[in-house]
Amino acid sequence: MDVTHVQQRVQAITDVVSDYERAHSLEDDLFIAVISEIATTSTDPRARELAGAALRSREIDFQRLTA
């Protein structure tokens, strides 16, 4: 993943902004993808640790609804 990929995904969100549920879902997916990328590829141990800790929230079992 590089900045171009992120920019393309941001544009995809912009393209569906009239469907707020879809836009929200795409945004959530983007944030998870970027944080996962940082957690697995960063050379900064602190960044990896922070990203990994944040991703653990995905393990919490609760109902996730779109906006």
Gaussian input, Z-matrix of N, CA and C with variables (Angstrom, degrees):
# hf/3-21g

backbone

0 1
 N
 C     1     B1
 C     2     B2     1     A1
 N     3     B3     2     A2     1     D1
 C     4     B4     3     A3     2     D2
 C     5     B5     4     A4     3     D3
 N     6     B6     5     A5     4     D4
 C     7     B7     6     A6     5     D5
 C     8     B8     7     A7     6     D6
 N     9     B9     8     A8     7     D7
 C    10    B10     9     A9     8     D8
 C    11    B11    10    A10     9     D9
 N    12    B12    11    A11    10    D10
 C    13    B13    12    A12    11    D11
 C    14    B14    13    A13    12    D12
 N    15    B15    14    A14    13    D13
 C    16    B16    15    A15    14    D14
 C    17    B17    16    A16    15    D15
 N    18    B18    17    A17    16    D16
 C    19    B19    18    A18    17    D17
 C    20    B20    19    A19    18    D18
 N    21    B21    20    A20    19    D19
 C    22    B22    21    A21    20    D20
 C    23    B23    22    A22    21    D21
 N    24    B24    23    A23    22    D22
 C    25    B25    24    A24    23    D23
 C    26    B26    25    A25    24    D24
 N    27    B27    26    A26    25    D25
 C    28    B28    27    A27    26    D26
 C    29    B29    28    A28    27    D27
 N    30    B30    29    A29    28    D28
 C    31    B31    30    A30    29    D29
 C    32    B32    31    A31    30    D30
 N    33    B33    32    A32    31    D31
 C    34    B34    33    A33    32    D32
 C    35    B35    34    A34    33    D33
 N    36    B36    35    A35    34    D34
 C    37    B37    36    A36    35    D35
 C    38    B38    37    A37    36    D36
 N    39    B39    38    A38    37    D37
 C    40    B40    39    A39    38    D38
 C    41    B41    40    A40    39    D39
 N    42    B42    41    A41    40    D40
 C    43    B43    42    A42    41    D41
 C    44    B44    43    A43    42    D42
 N    45    B45    44    A44    43    D43
 C    46    B46    45    A45    44    D44
 C    47    B47    46    A46    45    D45
 N    48    B48    47    A47    46    D46
 C    49    B49    48    A48    47    D47
 C    50    B50    49    A49    48    D48
 N    51    B51    50    A50    49    D49
 C    52    B52    51    A51    50    D50
 C    53    B53    52    A52    51    D51
 N    54    B54    53    A53    52    D52
 C    55    B55    54    A54    53    D53
 C    56    B56    55    A55    54    D54
 N    57    B57    56    A56    55    D55
 C    58    B58    57    A57    56    D56
 C    59    B59    58    A58    57    D57
 N    60    B60    59    A59    58    D58
 C    61    B61    60    A60    59    D59
 C    62    B62    61    A61    60    D60
 N    63    B63    62    A62    61    D61
 C    64    B64    63    A63    62    D62
 C    65    B65    64    A64    63    D63
 N    66    B66    65    A65    64    D64
 C    67    B67    66    A66    65    D65
 C    68    B68    67    A67    66    D66
 N    69    B69    68    A68    67    D67
 C    70    B70    69    A69    68    D68
 C    71    B71    70    A70    69    D69
 N    72    B72    71    A71    70    D70
 C    73    B73    72    A72    71    D71
 C    74    B74    73    A73    72    D72
 N    75    B75    74    A74    73    D73
 C    76    B76    75    A75    74    D74
 C    77    B77    76    A76    75    D75
 N    78    B78    77    A77    76    D76
 C    79    B79    78    A78    77    D77
 C    80    B80    79    A79    78    D78
 N    81    B81    80    A80    79    D79
 C    82    B82    81    A81    80    D80
 C    83    B83    82    A82    81    D81
 N    84    B84    83    A83    82    D82
 C    85    B85    84    A84    83    D83
 C    86    B86    85    A85    84    D84
 N    87    B87    86    A86    85    D85
 C    88    B88    87    A87    86    D86
 C    89    B89    88    A88    87    D87
 N    90    B90    89    A89    88    D88
 C    91    B91    90    A90    89    D89
 C    92    B92    91    A91    90    D90
 N    93    B93    92    A92    91    D91
 C    94    B94    93    A93    92    D92
 C    95    B95    94    A94    93    D93
 N    96    B96    95    A95    94    D94
 C    97    B97    96    A96    95    D95
 C    98    B98    97    A97    96    D96
 N    99    B99    98    A98    97    D97
 C   100   B100    99    A99    98    D98
 C   101   B101   100   A100    99    D99
 N   102   B102   101   A101   100   D100
 C   103   B103   102   A102   101   D101
 C   104   B104   103   A103   102   D102
 N   105   B105   104   A104   103   D103
 C   106   B106   105   A105   104   D104
 C   107   B107   106   A106   105   D105
 N   108   B108   107   A107   106   D106
 C   109   B109   108   A108   107   D107
 C   110   B110   109   A109   108   D108
 N   111   B111   110   A110   109   D109
 C   112   B112   111   A111   110   D110
 C   113   B113   112   A112   111   D111
 N   114   B114   113   A113   112   D112
 C   115   B115   114   A114   113   D113
 C   116   B116   115   A115   114   D114
 N   117   B117   116   A116   115   D115
 C   118   B118   117   A117   116   D116
 C   119   B119   118   A118   117   D117
 N   120   B120   119   A119   118   D118
 C   121   B121   120   A120   119   D119
 C   122   B122   121   A121   120   D120
 N   123   B123   122   A122   121   D121
 C   124   B124   123   A123   122   D122
 C   125   B125   124   A124   123   D123
 N   126   B126   125   A125   124   D124
 C   127   B127   126   A126   125   D125
 C   128   B128   127   A127   126   D126
 N   129   B129   128   A128   127   D127
 C   130   B130   129   A129   128   D128
 C   131   B131   130   A130   129   D129
 N   132   B132   131   A131   130   D130
 C   133   B133   132   A132   131   D131
 C   134   B134   133   A133   132   D132
 N   135   B135   134   A134   133   D133
 C   136   B136   135   A135   134   D134
 C   137   B137   136   A136   135   D135
 N   138   B138   137   A137   136   D136
 C   139   B139   138   A138   137   D137
 C   140   B140   139   A139   138   D138
 N   141   B141   140   A140   139   D139
 C   142   B142   141   A141   140   D140
 C   143   B143   142   A142   141   D141
 N   144   B144   143   A143   142   D142
 C   145   B145   144   A144   143   D143
 C   146   B146   145   A145   144   D144
 N   147   B147   146   A146   145   D145
 C   148   B148   147   A147   146   D146
 C   149   B149   148   A148   147   D147
 N   150   B150   149   A149   148   D148
 C   151   B151   150   A150   149   D149
 C   152   B152   151   A151   150   D150
 N   153   B153   152   A152   151   D151
 C   154   B154   153   A153   152   D152
 C   155   B155   154   A154   153   D153
 N   156   B156   155   A155   154   D154
 C   157   B157   156   A156   155   D155
 C   158   B158   157   A157   156   D156
 N   159   B159   158   A158   157   D157
 C   160   B160   159   A159   158   D158
 C   161   B161   160   A160   159   D159
 N   162   B162   161   A161   160   D160
 C   163   B163   162   A162   161   D161
 C   164   B164   163   A163   162   D162
 N   165   B165   164   A164   163   D163
 C   166   B166   165   A165   164   D164
 C   167   B167   166   A166   165   D165
 N   168   B168   167   A167   166   D166
 C   169   B169   168   A168   167   D167
 C   170   B170   169   A169   168   D168
 N   171   B171   170   A170   169   D169
 C   172   B172   171   A171   170   D170
 C   173   B173   172   A172   171   D171
 N   174   B174   173   A173   172   D172
 C   175   B175   174   A174   173   D173
 C   176   B176   175   A175   174   D174
 N   177   B177   176   A176   175   D175
 C   178   B178   177   A177   176   D176
 C   179   B179   178   A178   177   D177
 N   180   B180   179   A179   178   D178
 C   181   B181   180   A180   179   D179
 C   182   B182   181   A181   180   D180
 N   183   B183   182   A182   181   D181
 C   184   B184   183   A183   182   D182
 C   185   B185   184   A184   183   D183
 N   186   B186   185   A185   184   D184
 C   187   B187   186   A186   185   D185
 C   188   B188   187   A187   186   D186
 N   189   B189   188   A188   187   D187
 C   190   B190   189   A189   188   D188
 C   191   B191   190   A190   189   D189
 N   192   B192   191   A191   190   D190
 C   193   B193   192   A192   191   D191
 C   194   B194   193   A193   192   D192
 N   195   B195   194   A194   193   D193
 C   196   B196   195   A195   194   D194
 C   197   B197   196   A196   195   D195
 N   198   B198   197   A197   196   D196
 C   199   B199   198   A198   197   D197
 C   200   B200   199   A199   198   D198

   B1=1.4567
   B2=1.5228
   B3=1.3192
   B4=1.4579
   B5=1.5300
   B6=1.3090
   B7=1.4660
   B8=1.5256
   B9=1.3095
   B10=1.4655
   B11=1.5225
   B12=1.3388
   B13=1.4672
   B14=1.5237
   B15=1.3243
   B16=1.4607
   B17=1.5263
   B18=1.3193
   B19=1.4643
   B20=1.5304
   B21=1.3218
   B22=1.4671
   B23=1.5219
   B24=1.3086
   B25=1.4654
   B26=1.5214
   B27=1.3376
   B28=1.4629
   B29=1.5269
   B30=1.3242
   B31=1.4635
   B32=1.5234
   B33=1.3249
   B34=1.4676
   B35=1.5288
   B36=1.3173
   B37=1.4649
   B38=1.5222
   B39=1.3238
   B40=1.4691
   B41=1.5271
   B42=1.3144
   B43=1.4633
   B44=1.5284
   B45=1.3291
   B46=1.4682
   B47=1.5278
   B48=1.3213
   B49=1.4590
   B50=1.5383
   B51=1.3112
   B52=1.4649
   B53=1.5294
   B54=1.3307
   B55=1.4695
   B56=1.5274
   B57=1.3283
   B58=1.4624
   B59=1.5229
   B60=1.3247
   B61=1.4649
   B62=1.5242
   B63=1.3260
   B64=1.4723
   B65=1.5255
   B66=1.3282
   B67=1.4671
   B68=1.5301
   B69=1.3249
   B70=1.4528
   B71=1.5193
   B72=1.3052
   B73=1.4586
   B74=1.5306
   B75=1.3244
   B76=1.4636
   B77=1.5258
   B78=1.3286
   B79=1.4569
   B80=1.5349
   B81=1.3209
   B82=1.4640
   B83=1.5273
   B84=1.3367
   B85=1.4599
   B86=1.5227
   B87=1.3199
   B88=1.4613
   B89=1.5240
   B90=1.3211
   B91=1.4643
   B92=1.5287
   B93=1.3193
   B94=1.4636
   B95=1.5267
   B96=1.3151
   B97=1.4650
   B98=1.5280
   B99=1.3260
   B100=1.4584
   B101=1.5276
   B102=1.3183
   B103=1.4648
   B104=1.5313
   B105=1.3240
   B106=1.4670
   B107=1.5230
   B108=1.3062
   B109=1.4705
   B110=1.5253
   B111=1.3102
   B112=1.4656
   B113=1.5300
   B114=1.3222
   B115=1.4635
   B116=1.5228
   B117=1.3162
   B118=1.4646
   B119=1.5255
   B120=1.3328
   B121=1.4701
   B122=1.5173
   B123=1.3105
   B124=1.4652
   B125=1.5246
   B126=1.3141
   B127=1.4610
   B128=1.5231
   B129=1.3112
   B130=1.4658
   B131=1.5206
   B132=1.3308
   B133=1.4625
   B134=1.5302
   B135=1.3248
   B136=1.4611
   B137=1.5318
   B138=1.3279
   B139=1.4655
   B140=1.5253
   B141=1.3229
   B142=1.4742
   B143=1.5227
   B144=1.3314
   B145=1.4578
   B146=1.5252
   B147=1.3210
   B148=1.4708
   B149=1.5234
   B150=1.3284
   B151=1.4651
   B152=1.5209
   B153=1.3151
   B154=1.4597
   B155=1.5161
   B156=1.3264
   B157=1.4638
   B158=1.5257
   B159=1.3255
   B160=1.4659
   B161=1.5229
   B162=1.3161
   B163=1.4640
   B164=1.5238
   B165=1.3131
   B166=1.4654
   B167=1.5266
   B168=1.3240
   B169=1.4701
   B170=1.5296
   B171=1.3211
   B172=1.4690
   B173=1.5190
   B174=1.3326
   B175=1.4569
   B176=1.5263
   B177=1.3247
   B178=1.4633
   B179=1.5235
   B180=1.3056
   B181=1.4617
   B182=1.5344
   B183=1.3108
   B184=1.4620
   B185=1.5246
   B186=1.3026
   B187=1.4516
   B188=1.5214
   B189=1.3069
   B190=1.4611
   B191=1.5250
   B192=1.3154
   B193=1.4555
   B194=1.5164
   B195=1.3176
   B196=1.4500
   B197=1.5153
   B198=1.3146
   B199=1.4772
   B200=1.4882
   A1=107.52
   A2=115.12
   A3=120.13
   A4=108.93
   A5=116.00
   A6=120.59
   A7=111.30
   A8=117.75
   A9=120.62
   A10=111.17
   A11=116.50
   A12=119.84
   A13=110.81
   A14=116.08
   A15=119.77
   A16=110.17
   A17=117.09
   A18=120.82
   A19=111.05
   A20=117.43
   A21=121.03
   A22=110.83
   A23=116.20
   A24=119.40
   A25=111.66
   A26=117.07
   A27=120.30
   A28=109.14
   A29=117.26
   A30=120.38
   A31=110.83
   A32=117.01
   A33=120.41
   A34=110.66
   A35=116.74
   A36=120.51
   A37=109.57
   A38=116.16
   A39=121.33
   A40=110.59
   A41=116.09
   A42=121.04
   A43=113.33
   A44=117.35
   A45=120.02
   A46=112.07
   A47=117.16
   A48=121.38
   A49=112.26
   A50=118.03
   A51=119.62
   A52=111.96
   A53=116.80
   A54=122.35
   A55=106.68
   A56=115.82
   A57=120.16
   A58=113.15
   A59=118.15
   A60=119.46
   A61=110.73
   A62=116.32
   A63=120.61
   A64=109.95
   A65=117.46
   A66=121.19
   A67=110.26
   A68=116.09
   A69=120.42
   A70=110.97
   A71=117.37
   A72=121.81
   A73=111.26
   A74=116.28
   A75=120.14
   A76=111.53
   A77=116.01
   A78=119.91
   A79=110.17
   A80=117.23
   A81=120.45
   A82=110.74
   A83=116.30
   A84=120.99
   A85=111.16
   A86=116.43
   A87=120.76
   A88=110.91
   A89=116.72
   A90=119.83
   A91=110.87
   A92=117.09
   A93=120.96
   A94=110.14
   A95=117.02
   A96=120.69
   A97=111.46
   A98=117.25
   A99=120.50
   A100=110.45
   A101=117.07
   A102=119.35
   A103=110.31
   A104=117.37
   A105=120.76
   A106=111.01
   A107=116.22
   A108=121.00
   A109=110.58
   A110=116.46
   A111=120.70
   A112=110.01
   A113=116.38
   A114=121.09
   A115=112.47
   A116=117.17
   A117=119.26
   A118=114.30
   A119=118.20
   A120=117.42
   A121=115.11
   A122=118.44
   A123=119.55
   A124=110.56
   A125=115.71
   A126=120.71
   A127=111.04
   A128=116.53
   A129=121.88
   A130=108.47
   A131=118.25
   A132=119.85
   A133=113.24
   A134=117.64
   A135=120.43
   A136=110.12
   A137=116.90
   A138=120.66
   A139=110.27
   A140=117.41
   A141=120.76
   A142=110.86
   A143=116.38
   A144=120.50
   A145=111.42
   A146=116.96
   A147=120.78
   A148=110.86
   A149=116.40
   A150=120.24
   A151=111.00
   A152=116.59
   A153=120.29
   A154=111.89
   A155=116.32
   A156=120.38
   A157=110.47
   A158=117.10
   A159=120.63
   A160=111.17
   A161=117.39
   A162=120.93
   A163=112.62
   A164=117.44
   A165=119.53
   A166=112.11
   A167=117.06
   A168=118.50
   A169=111.15
   A170=117.22
   A171=121.15
   A172=111.71
   A173=117.58
   A174=122.32
   A175=112.80
   A176=117.22
   A177=121.90
   A178=108.23
   A179=115.47
   A180=120.95
   A181=110.01
   A182=115.69
   A183=121.40
   A184=108.09
   A185=115.85
   A186=119.79
   A187=110.01
   A188=115.92
   A189=121.44
   A190=108.53
   A191=115.28
   A192=121.65
   A193=108.98
   A194=116.13
   A195=118.97
   A196=108.20
   A197=114.89
   A198=121.16
   A199=114.26
   D1=136.60
   D2=173.51
   D3=-134.45
   D4=179.91
   D5=-175.94
   D6=-58.48
   D7=-35.92
   D8=178.82
   D9=-59.84
   D10=-42.17
   D11=178.36
   D12=-62.72
   D13=-42.58
   D14=179.17
   D15=-64.07
   D16=-43.65
   D17=179.22
   D18=-61.14
   D19=-38.65
   D20=177.55
   D21=-64.12
   D22=-40.05
   D23=179.78
   D24=-71.14
   D25=-34.22
   D26=174.46
   D27=-64.17
   D28=-41.06
   D29=177.57
   D30=-63.00
   D31=-38.42
   D32=177.87
   D33=-61.34
   D34=-37.05
   D35=176.52
   D36=-65.47
   D37=-45.32
   D38=178.61
   D39=-58.63
   D40=-38.34
   D41=-177.20
   D42=-66.96
   D43=-23.26
   D44=-178.10
   D45=-114.98
   D46=20.59
   D47=-173.85
   D48=-58.01
   D49=-26.73
   D50=178.75
   D51=-69.92
   D52=-19.56
   D53=174.42
   D54=-104.10
   D55=85.11
   D56=-171.09
   D57=-60.40
   D58=-31.94
   D59=178.60
   D60=-66.79
   D61=-43.47
   D62=178.71
   D63=-66.07
   D64=-42.70
   D65=179.45
   D66=-61.40
   D67=-42.83
   D68=179.60
   D69=-63.85
   D70=-42.60
   D71=178.64
   D72=-62.69
   D73=-45.07
   D74=178.20
   D75=-62.68
   D76=-38.22
   D77=178.61
   D78=-65.09
   D79=-45.70
   D80=177.21
   D81=-57.50
   D82=-45.54
   D83=179.74
   D84=-60.94
   D85=-40.15
   D86=179.23
   D87=-64.06
   D88=-47.49
   D89=-180.00
   D90=-59.58
   D91=-43.26
   D92=179.62
   D93=-63.69
   D94=-42.98
   D95=-179.94
   D96=-63.18
   D97=-43.68
   D98=-178.93
   D99=-67.55
   D100=-44.88
   D101=179.60
   D102=-64.46
   D103=-38.64
   D104=176.91
   D105=-62.57
   D106=-41.74
   D107=178.36
   D108=-60.72
   D109=-44.40
   D110=178.33
   D111=-63.46
   D112=-43.68
   D113=-177.86
   D114=-62.52
   D115=-31.06
   D116=-173.98
   D117=-103.50
   D118=-18.23
   D119=-173.70
   D120=-124.73
   D121=-11.20
   D122=-177.48
   D123=-64.54
   D124=144.00
   D125=173.99
   D126=-88.39
   D127=-3.13
   D128=178.90
   D129=-93.74
   D130=111.19
   D131=-177.10
   D132=-60.39
   D133=-34.52
   D134=179.40
   D135=-66.60
   D136=-42.99
   D137=178.46
   D138=-62.54
   D139=-43.43
   D140=177.81
   D141=-60.46
   D142=-43.68
   D143=-178.86
   D144=-65.09
   D145=-44.85
   D146=179.17
   D147=-62.35
   D148=-46.32
   D149=-178.89
   D150=-64.27
   D151=-43.22
   D152=178.59
   D153=-61.77
   D154=-41.26
   D155=178.70
   D156=-64.06
   D157=-42.46
   D158=179.37
   D159=-63.22
   D160=-39.18
   D161=-179.16
   D162=-65.32
   D163=-23.81
   D164=179.37
   D165=-63.36
   D166=-18.92
   D167=176.59
   D168=-63.32
   D169=-23.63
   D170=178.25
   D171=-67.11
   D172=-17.56
   D173=-179.89
   D174=-82.83
   D175=-10.90
   D176=-179.17
   D177=-74.57
   D178=128.55
   D179=-177.39
   D180=-87.97
   D181=102.41
   D182=173.04
   D183=-151.89
   D184=160.98
   D185=-177.89
   D186=-72.87
   D187=122.74
   D188=179.40
   D189=-103.43
   D190=115.65
   D191=179.40
   D192=-112.43
   D193=151.51
   D194=174.41
   D195=-79.10
   D196=168.16
   D197=-173.53
   D198=-53.60

